[in-house]
Amino acid sequence: MTGRAPGRSWSGTVDYGPGPLHAPRTVDELRVLVARSPRLRALGTRHSFSEVAASDGPLVTLAQMPAEIEIDTAARTARVAAGVRYGELALAAHEAGLALTNMGSLPHISVGGASATGTHGSGDRLRSLAAGVRAIELVTADGDLLTLSRERDPEIFDGAVLSLGALGILTHLTLDLVPAVPMRQTVHLDFPDVATEQETLSALLAGGTSVSLFHHWDGTIAQAWVKQRADEETAPPESWYGGRRALRAVHPLPSMPADFCTDQTGEPGPAHERLPHFRLEFTPSSGEEIQSEYFVAREDAAAALAAVIPLGERIRPLLHASEIRTVAADGMWLSAAQHRDSACLHFTWHQRPAEVAALLPEIEAALAPFAPRPHWGKVFALAPETVREQYPDLARFQALRDRLDPQRVFACPFVNRMLGE
């Protein structure tokens, strides 16, 4: 299928370009399409807020290709089509007595797109979603199908799995799985000012397998979502670091209904029904938002918060919610958590793009002493040369890109601007 315009992102804030948008039904159709295309850009589930997937040329969606999921219980792996959503994969793994190593807050995102853009969940010991990928299959610029794996291609794999779509079109990924264990989720509310001091902040973030802290840049924590393994972690007490246990389910955005969210009762259940914030069967919000996020060293989290809090009176009128999460370090060349255990400062903005764009440089200036790395799929204003300075393996990635896509078939303005042409 070919011809329709790509349209806009889930939030409506990103125009993907003039197109056309191609929709092959098989890998062979995709290979033929790539081989005859001087330019082609992959489009995933449209959840990115940056222009990472936008193009001034043709695009391709894998939505019409078979949603293949192959679980190998002996090897504890899943081979999955790139367009499959994490929530669907997690259900298949659960039926086999297994689970994903990690999940993001949204189960609606595709495995291929989330891996390529560095999407993550939260947890001091949990790495980004791409770190759970052990092999990828992609169609390269000449239409060939290339398979790369962690074991067979260690010299380049960390550059290929998280590549912003610049090396080829992903068709399948093989992910690590772990034995399924029940998890619980509880929420605590209204923490005092002391919760933003580094010692307490670190203790809160270490309070479960995955912890998310929601706040409003006023020096307090409004909500702590604590997700724990029911077999080895003890639920927080009713009063925890001054925060009180929520008596009913809540949503991070007070105006939204909590029935969109995963179970918060503290009852054990499958990991895929606790690790994400939102349930697969619901759209988590109206989409009328913009998101930004910056990674800093975990030990700098409180200092980074303190640096931005003076802007709080200007931030709050534009803000739906703000979240603090943690991500364990990895070795991927373009990962925002490369070689650095990270705290992630996330902003969900109202859909007021001009005002957000005007404020971001001031937030980034406040964060500058902490060497912030922006999330590739979210909106930021940092100069490309400032971003590039944060990636010591960028030259290796550029060499790999020259090798696999010398004619820049998979280029787009965002990637060229950020990584160089």
NUZA-172544 format. One line per 4 residues: number of its first residue (from 1); their letters; for each residue y, x, z of N, C-alpha, C. Coordinates in steps of 0.1 Angstrom, whole numbers. Last residue first. Layout:
<bases>
NUM = A = Y/X/Z/Y/X/Z/Y/X/Z; ...
</bases>
This chain:
<bases>
421 = EGLM = 149/259/91/143/255/79/133/265/74; 147/252/126/151/260/115/143/256/103; 143/234/146/134/245/145/137/255/135; 164/214/145/159/220/158/151/233/156
417 = RNVF = 167/209/117/178/213/126/174/219/139; 141/203/109/148/215/103/160/219/112; 137/180/124/129/192/126/135/205/120; 157/163/114/156/166/128/148/179/130
413 = PCAF = 152/161/85/164/167/90/163/171/105; 118/172/79/128/161/80/140/168/86; 88/183/61/101/185/67/109/172/69; 65/184/48/65/176/60/79/177/67
409 = VRQP = 69/203/27/65/189/24/67/180/36; 77/230/27/83/220/36/81/206/31; 63/249/14/73/242/6/80/231/14; 46/259/33/57/268/28/67/261/20
405 = DLRD = 28/251/55/37/242/47/49/250/42; 13/271/66/6/258/63/15/249/55; 30/293/68/17/295/63/11/282/59; 53/284/80/54/290/67/40/291/60
401 = RLAQ = 42/275/104/47/265/95/48/271/81; 36/300/115/25/291/112/30/280/103; 62/310/118/53/317/109/41/308/106; 72/292/137/78/292/123/69/300/113
397 = FRAL = 56/298/159/55/285/152/61/285/138; 65/324/164/51/322/160/49/309/153; 91/318/171/89/326/159/74/325/154; 87/304/195/93/297/183/90/305/170
393 = DPYQ = 79/312/219/70/313/208/74/306/196; 100/307/237/97/321/234/87/322/222; 123/284/238/109/285/233/106/299/228; 150/281/244/140/278/254/126/280/251
389 = ERVT = 165/286/221/164/296/231/154/294/242; 165/261/209/156/271/204/154/283/214; 186/248/223/172/243/224/162/254/220; 207/262/213/204/262/228/190/257/230
385 = EPAL = 206/257/186/204/271/190/201/271/205; 212/229/186/199/234/182/196/248/187; 229/217/215/229/223/202/216/229/199; 221/185/231/221/200/231/221/206/217
381 = AFVK = 219/158/233/231/163/225/231/179/225; 192/134/229/199/145/236/210/150/227; 167/110/232/180/114/227/186/124/235; 132/119/226/143/111/232/156/117/228
377 = GWHP = 111/135/218/111/121/213/123/112/219; 113/159/231/115/159/216/117/144/211; 132/163/260/120/157/254/123/155/239; 149/194/265/149/180/262/135/175/257
373 = RPAF = 150/216/291/144/214/278/143/199/276; 175/234/309/168/221/306/162/221/292; 183/256/328/176/257/315/169/245/311; 199/252/349/185/250/352/177/251/339
369 = PALA = 226/252/343/221/263/351/206/263/353; 228/227/328/227/240/321/222/251/330; 233/203/340/220/208/340/218/222/335; 260/199/333/256/199/347/242/205/349
365 = AEIE = 257/197/305/265/208/311/262/210/326; 243/173/303/237/186/299/244/198/305; 263/155/312/250/156/319/243/170/316; 281/160/291/285/163/305/272/164/314
361 = PLLA = 266/151/268/271/165/269/275/169/283; 262/123/274/251/132/275/256/147/275; 285/107/270/282/111/284/272/123/284; 286/100/244/298/107/249/295/113/263
357 = AVEA = 262/87/240/264/100/233/276/107/239; 267/64/255/257/73/260/259/87/253; 287/52/239/290/56/253/280/66/258; 273/48/216/285/56/215/288/61/229
353 = PRQH = 251/31/223/249/45/219/261/53/219; 239/12/244/254/14/241/255/29/236; 216/-2/256/218/1/242/233/1/238; 212/15/287/215/3/280/218/7/265
349 = WTFH = 187/41/292/201/36/290/201/22/284; 168/58/313/167/46/304/180/39/303; 162/91/318/172/81/318/168/70/308; 146/116/338/145/106/327/156/95/329
345 = LCAS = 137/147/344/147/138/348/149/128/336; 108/162/355/114/156/344/124/145/349; 98/194/366/102/181/370/110/175/358; 70/216/358/83/210/355/85/197/363
341 = DRHQ = 58/248/355/56/235/362/70/228/363; 59/266/326/67/262/337/63/248/343; 47/272/301/48/282/311/56/279/323; 61/243/287/55/256/284/58/266/295
337 = AASL = 71/218/287/65/223/300/58/237/298; 77/212/262/88/213/271/84/218/285; 59/230/237/59/221/249/71/223/258; 55/246/216/67/237/215/67/227/227
333 = WMGD = 32/260/223/44/267/219/56/259/219; 14/255/253/17/251/239/31/255/235; 4/260/278/8/271/270/12/268/255; 18/243/307/8/245/297/12/257/289
329 = AAVT = 24/230/341/26/239/330/15/240/320; 25/195/349/20/209/351/22/217/339; 53/175/356/43/178/346/38/193/349; 67/146/373/64/161/373/53/162/362
325 = RIES = 97/125/373/83/128/372/80/143/372; 121/102/380/117/116/382/102/117/381; 142/80/363/129/83/368/127/98/369; 164/52/361/162/66/360/150/70/368
321 = AHLL = 175/23/343/167/29/353/167/44/351; 198/14/328/188/5/332/180/11/344; 232/25/328/218/28/331/210/15/334; 259/25/326/251/26/313/236/26/315
317 = PRIR = 268/24/352/271/13/343/264/13/330; 258/50/361/252/37/365/256/26/356; 274/72/352/261/69/347/256/55/349; 297/72/366/298/70/351/285/67/345
313 = EGLP = 288/76/391/297/64/389/298/61/374; 274/101/388/267/89/391/276/76/388; 283/127/386/285/118/375/280/104/376; 273/138/410/287/136/408/291/127/396
309 = IVAA = 245/141/402/249/130/411/265/128/410; 239/165/390/243/154/381/248/142/390; 233/184/410/243/187/400/248/175/392; 213/171/424/226/173/430/237/176/420
305 = LAAA = 192/174/405/197/161/409/211/162/415; 190/202/406/194/195/393/199/181/396; 181/205/432/194/211/428/199/205/415; 156/192/431/167/187/440/181/192/436
301 = ADER = 142/208/411/145/194/409/156/189/418; 135/234/410/149/232/408/152/217/408; 108/235/411/114/239/423/130/237/422; 102/228/384/99/219/395/107/222/408
297 = AVFY = 126/234/359/115/239/368/114/230/380; 131/204/338/136/216/345/124/222/354; 135/184/310/125/191/319/133/203/325; 150/153/304/152/168/305/142/173/315
293 = ESQI = 156/125/283/148/131/294/149/146/293; 167/92/274/169/106/274/160/112/285; 166/62/255/160/70/265/164/85/263; 179/29/252/179/43/247/174/51/258
289 = EEGS = 172/-6/245/174/6/254/175/19/245; 157/-31/241/171/-29/239/175/-18/249; 131/-37/245/133/-27/235/148/-24/234; 123/-55/264/128/-61/252/131/-50/241
285 = SPTF = 92/-41/277/106/-45/278/111/-51/265; 64/-39/273/70/-36/286/85/-40/288; 44/-64/261/54/-55/257/63/-52/269; 10/-65/274/24/-70/274/33/-59/267
281 = ELRF = -15/-54/274/-14/-67/267/1/-73/267; -13/-30/288/-14/-29/273/-11/-43/267; 11/-27/314/-2/-32/309/-2/-33/294; 27/2/327/28/-11/321/14/-15/315
277 = HPLR = 24/27/338/33/17/345/31/3/340; -9/41/338/3/37/331/12/28/341; -28/43/360/-20/54/356/-8/50/348; -41/17/362/-33/22/373/-23/33/369
273 = EHAP = -59/12/343/-51/0/348/-42/4/359; -72/35/338/-63/31/327/-55/18/331; -88/37/361/-76/46/360/-67/41/349; -99/6/376/-100/17/366/-87/24/364
269 = GPEG = -91/3/412/-95/-2/398/-96/9/388; -85/-6/446/-90/3/436/-93/-4/423; -54/-20/456/-68/-22/454/-73/-12/443; -27/-18/458/-35/-8/465/-50/-10/464
265 = TQDT = -12/-35/442/-17/-40/455/-24/-30/463; -2/-32/417/4/-24/427/-1/-28/441; -13/-30/383/-16/-35/397/-10/-26/407; 14/-27/358/0/-25/363/-1/-28/378
261 = CFDA = 37/-52/346/33/-39/352/19/-39/357; 45/-76/339/43/-67/328/37/-54/333; 50/-89/362/37/-91/356/34/-83/344; 76/-85/369/67/-75/374/53/-77/368
257 = PMSP = 103/-90/346/92/-96/354/81/-85/357; 135/-74/349/123/-77/342/112/-82/351; 156/-67/364/158/-79/357/145/-83/349; 150/-42/376/150/-54/384/150/-67/376
253 = LPHV = 129/-20/362/141/-26/359/141/-40/366; 103/-15/373/114/-5/374/128/-10/371; 92/-43/392/93/-37/379/104/-26/380; 68/-50/418/81/-48/413/81/-42/399
249 = ARLA = 49/-72/439/50/-63/427/64/-62/423; 56/-72/475/52/-78/462/55/-69/450; 62/-55/494/54/-66/498/49/-74/486; 63/-19/494/67/-32/488/57/-43/491
245 = RRGG = 68/0/523/58/-5/513/63/-18/508; 98/19/526/89/8/531/80/3/520; 106/53/533/105/42/524/95/32/529; 104/74/552/115/64/553/115/53/543
241 = YWSE = 80/85/545/93/93/544/105/84/544; 68/54/547/65/67/542/77/75/538; 53/28/563/66/35/562/63/50/559; 26/24/558/36/13/555/50/19/554
237 = PPAT = 12/55/544/14/44/554/25/34/550; -5/60/512/6/62/521/7/51/532; -41/64/510/-29/56/507/-17/59/517; -57/94/504/-54/84/514/-41/77/510
233 = EEDA = -81/104/480/-67/104/484/-64/92/493; -107/102/470/-103/114/477/-89/114/483; -112/78/457/-123/85/463/-119/97/471; -90/68/444/-95/61/456/-106/68/463
229 = RQKV = -63/87/434/-78/86/433/-83/80/446; -32/70/430/-41/79/437/-56/77/433; 2/67/425/-11/64/419/-21/75/424; 31/53/434/22/63/439/8/59/434
225 = WAQA = 64/50/429/52/45/424/41/56/426; 92/44/447/82/54/445/69/48/441; 126/34/443/112/31/442/103/43/441; 151/46/450/149/32/451/134/28/452
221 = ITGD = 164/73/467/153/69/459/150/54/461; 198/85/467/187/78/473/176/75/462; 220/94/453/215/102/464/203/96/471; 226/79/431/235/78/442/230/85/455
217 = WHHF = 211/76/408/220/87/408/231/85/419; 191/58/411/203/54/404/214/64/406; 154/59/406/167/61/414/179/57/405; 120/63/411/131/56/404/143/56/413
213 = LSVS = 93/85/407/104/81/416/116/75/408; 59/86/404/71/84/397/82/79/407; 29/104/406/40/98/413/52/97/404; -6/109/406/6/107/398/16/99/406
209 = TGGA = -21/115/428/-24/121/415/-13/121/406; 4/118/455/-7/112/447/-11/120/435; 25/133/466/18/123/474/7/115/467; 42/151/454/28/155/456/19/145/464
205 = LLAS = 66/138/455/60/140/442/45/144/443; 71/140/483/69/127/476/61/128/463; 73/167/486/63/160/493/60/147/486; 96/172/470/83/179/466/72/171/473
201 = LTEQ = 115/158/485/112/154/471/99/160/467; 115/172/509/110/159/509/106/154/495; 125/197/499/112/197/507/106/183/506; 149/190/485/138/196/478/125/195/486
197 = ETAV = 163/157/491/162/172/494/149/177/489; 161/131/486/165/139/474/166/154/478; 155/119/510/144/119/500/148/127/488; 177/116/526/169/128/527/158/130/516
193 = DPFD = 187/90/521/193/102/514/184/114/515; 157/69/522/170/74/526/175/86/518; 142/45/499/142/58/507/156/62/511; 133/19/488/145/22/496/144/34/505
189 = LHVT = 97/14/487/111/11/483/121/17/493; 66/21/472/74/21/483/89/20/479; 35/9/458/50/12/456/57/11/469; 3/20/447/12/14/457/26/17/454
185 = QRMP = -28/20/432/-14/22/430/-6/14/441; -60/37/428/-51/27/434/-36/30/431; -89/42/408/-76/46/413/-69/34/420; -123/54/404/-113/43/406/-101/49/412
181 = VAPV = -132/75/377/-132/73/391/-121/62/394; -152/88/351/-143/77/355/-144/76/371; -152/122/342/-159/111/348/-149/100/353; -131/128/313/-136/132/326/-144/120/331
177 = LDLT = -126/142/280/-127/131/289/-133/136/302; -105/157/255/-113/158/266/-114/145/274; -104/146/221/-98/147/234/-109/149/244; -97/151/188/-108/151/197/-102/154/211
173 = LHTL = -81/132/162/-80/142/173/-92/140/182; -73/127/128/-81/125/139/-78/136/150; -50/132/111/-59/120/109/-68/117/121; -17/143/108/-29/142/116/-37/130/112
169 = IGLA = -3/160/82/-5/146/87/-18/146/95; 15/190/90/6/182/82/5/168/88; 34/204/104/24/212/98/15/203/89; 53/188/118/58/197/108/47/205/100
165 = GLSL = 49/171/139/46/166/126/49/175/114; 54/185/162/65/176/157/62/171/143; 33/198/173/40/204/162/51/196/156; 8/204/192/21/198/194/31/204/184
161 = VAGD = -12/218/179/-15/204/184/-2/197/188; -4/243/170/-7/232/160/-8/219/166; -1/262/189/11/259/181/9/247/172; -25/264/201/-14/259/209/-1/257/201
157 = FIEP = -40/274/179/-42/260/183/-30/255/192; -39/301/172/-29/292/166/-29/278/172; -59/314/185/-47/322/182/-36/313/177; -82/298/188/-73/300/199/-60/307/196
153 = DRER = -101/283/172/-88/288/167/-78/291/178; -124/275/185/-125/283/173/-112/289/168; -114/261/208/-124/271/209/-124/280/197; -95/242/199/-92/251/210/-101/263/210
149 = SLTL = -95/239/163/-100/236/176/-96/246/186; -88/222/132/-85/233/141/-90/229/155; -94/214/99/-98/212/113/-95/224/121; -79/200/71/-81/212/79/-84/208/93
145 = LDGD = -81/190/39/-84/185/53/-87/197/61; -56/193/13/-69/197/20/-69/191/34; -32/188/2/-41/177/3/-54/181/9; -13/208/5/-20/207/-7/-31/196/-8
141 = ATVL = -4/205/32/5/202/21/-2/201/7; -32/189/50/-22/199/48/-15/197/35; -43/167/73/-41/169/59/-29/178/57; -61/175/102/-49/172/95/-50/175/81
137 = EIAR = -76/172/133/-79/172/119/-66/168/112; -81/191/163/-73/182/155/-78/183/140; -93/194/197/-95/196/182/-86/186/175; -86/188/222/-94/200/220/-96/203/206
133 = VGAA = -60/176/243/-66/176/229/-74/189/227; -47/177/266/-60/172/267/-67/171/253; -21/184/260/-30/194/266/-44/190/268; -9/161/252/-14/170/242/-23/181/247
129 = LSRL = 1/150/276/-11/144/269/-17/154/259; 8/176/300/12/166/290/-1/161/283; -11/179/331/-4/184/320/0/173/310; -12/174/366/-15/168/353/-6/174/342
125 = RDGS = -4/181/391/-16/188/386/-19/183/371; 17/164/397/19/179/399/8/187/392; 25/139/374/15/144/384/16/159/385; 28/116/347/34/123/358/22/128/367
121 = GHTG = 27/120/312/27/111/323/34/117/335; 42/127/279/35/130/292/34/119/301; 46/140/246/47/129/256/38/132/268; 49/157/225/50/162/238/51/151/249
117 = TASA = 46/149/199/60/150/204/60/154/218; 19/149/192/28/157/184/42/159/190; 9/131/211/5/145/212/15/153/204; 20/107/201/23/111/215/20/126/216
113 = GGVS = 8/105/175/23/106/177/27/111/191; -20/103/181/-14/113/173/1/115/175; -22/81/198/-27/94/203/-20/105/194; 6/58/202/-6/63/195/-9/77/199
109 = IHPL = 14/36/230/17/47/220/4/53/214; 8/19/250/10/13/236/12/24/226; 8/25/276/-5/27/269/-4/23/254; 34/43/291/31/32/281/17/35/275
105 = SGMN = 33/65/307/36/52/314/34/40/304; 2/83/297/17/81/298/20/67/305; -26/98/312/-20/87/304/-5/87/307; -54/121/313/-40/117/317/-36/105/308
101 = TLAL = -80/123/306/-75/133/316/-61/129/321; -97/92/303/-88/102/298/-83/111/309; -131/87/314/-117/84/314/-109/95/308; -164/70/314/-155/81/313/-140/77/313
97 = GAEH = -182/50/309/-182/56/322/-173/69/323; -178/37/286/-188/48/286/-189/55/299; -157/21/291/-170/14/289/-182/24/288; -137/40/292/-141/34/304/-155/27/303
93 = AALA = -134/46/265/-139/56/274/-144/50/287; -123/21/257/-136/26/251/-142/37/260; -99/21/271/-109/10/273/-122/15/268; -86/43/261/-90/43/275/-100/33/278
89 = LEGY = -81/35/234/-90/46/237/-95/46/251; -62/15/240/-75/11/233/-85/22/235; -41/30/251/-48/19/259/-61/15/253; -34/47/230/-40/53/242/-47/42/250
85 = RVGA = -41/36/197/-33/36/209/-41/41/221; -48/53/167/-53/45/178/-43/47/190; -40/71/147/-32/59/149/-36/50/161; -59/91/146/-46/94/151/-37/82/154
81 = AVRA = -92/83/157/-82/82/147/-68/84/153; -110/105/178/-103/92/177/-93/93/165; -136/115/198/-129/118/185/-123/104/181; -139/125/231/-136/113/222/-130/118/210
77 = TRAA = -163/139/254/-151/140/244/-150/127/237; -186/148/268/-174/142/275/-161/144/266; -209/155/258/-199/165/257/-186/161/264; -223/131/263/-228/143/268/-218/154/268
73 = TDIE = -207/111/252/-209/111/266/-214/124/271; -185/108/229/-197/117/231/-198/118/246; -172/82/211/-173/87/224/-186/95/225; -149/75/186/-163/80/188/-164/87/201
69 = IEAP = -131/53/170/-132/59/183/-147/62/185; -109/44/143/-122/50/147/-121/56/161; -95/23/128/-92/27/141/-104/33/148; -89/30/94/-98/25/104/-95/31/118
65 = MQAL = -54/25/83/-66/32/83/-76/28/95; -30/13/86/-40/5/78/-53/13/77; -14/30/100/-17/18/106/-28/10/99; -3/54/93/-18/53/94/-23/40/99
61 = TVLP = 25/57/71/19/52/83/4/51/82; 48/79/57/35/74/57/31/69/70; 78/82/37/71/83/49/57/77/47; 101/99/15/90/90/18/84/92/31
57 = GDSA = 133/111/29/123/110/19/112/100/22; 148/115/51/155/111/39/146/110/27; 134/103/82/133/111/70/143/106/59; 123/103/116/131/98/105/131/108/94
53 = AVES = 110/113/138/102/108/127/110/103/115; 131/122/154/120/131/151/111/126/139; 154/111/163/151/110/149/140/119/145; 146/96/195/152/106/187/149/103/172
49 = FSHR = 129/78/205/143/74/205/151/84/197; 96/66/196/106/77/199/120/72/197; 80/45/189/85/45/203/94/57/205; 65/41/165/80/38/165/86/38/180
45 = TGLA = 39/49/162/41/36/167/56/33/170; 47/70/134/37/65/144/40/51/148; 48/85/103/55/75/112/45/69/121; 52/116/86/43/106/93/52/98/102
41 = RLRP = 66/122/54/67/123/68/59/112/75; 69/142/25/62/131/32/63/133/47; 76/155/-8/80/152/6/72/141/12; 60/157/-30/69/168/-27/74/167/-13
37 = SRAV = 28/145/-33/41/142/-27/49/155/-24; 2/148/-40/11/145/-51/25/143/-46; -12/153/-17/-12/163/-27/-2/160/-38; -8/129/-2/-1/141/2/-1/151/-9
33 = LVRL = -24/111/-17/-10/109/-15/-2/122/-12; -49/123/-14/-43/121/-27/-28/119/-26; -52/120/14/-52/133/8/-46/133/-6; -51/92/17/-41/100/23/-40/113/16
29 = EDVT = -75/85/5/-63/80/-1/-51/88/4; -93/98/23/-92/103/9/-79/98/2; -89/83/46/-85/97/46/-83/102/31; -76/50/37/-87/59/40/-81/74/40
25 = RPAH = -54/35/32/-64/29/40/-76/38/43; -18/43/33/-32/45/28/-42/39/38; 11/33/30/1/29/40/-13/31/35; 45/45/28/31/44/22/21/40/34
21 = LPGP = 77/35/24/67/37/34/53/35/28; 101/52/2/93/41/7/83/45/18; 128/54/27/114/53/23/112/57/9; 153/56/39/151/47/27/137/45/23
17 = GYDV = 150/57/75/153/62/62/150/52/51; 146/48/101/137/58/96/140/63/82; 170/44/125/167/40/111/159/51/105; 169/36/158/166/47/148/163/40/135
13 = TGSW = 172/14/174/183/24/174/181/35/164; 151/-4/179/161/-8/169/172/3/167; 131/3/195/143/0/202/154/-5/192; 111/9/176/109/-2/185/122/-7/192
9 = SRGP = 131/17/146/122/20/157/121/7/166; 131/1/113/136/7/125/126/10/136; 120/6/79/125/-2/90/130/7/101; 108/16/55/102/20/68/107/11/80
5 = ARGT = 104/-7/29/112/2/36/106/5/50; 74/-8/7/84/-14/16/92/-3/23; 58/8/-9/69/2/-15/79/-4/-5; 22/5/-8/34/13/-10/46/4/-13
1 = M = -12/8/0/0/0/0/13/9/0
</bases>
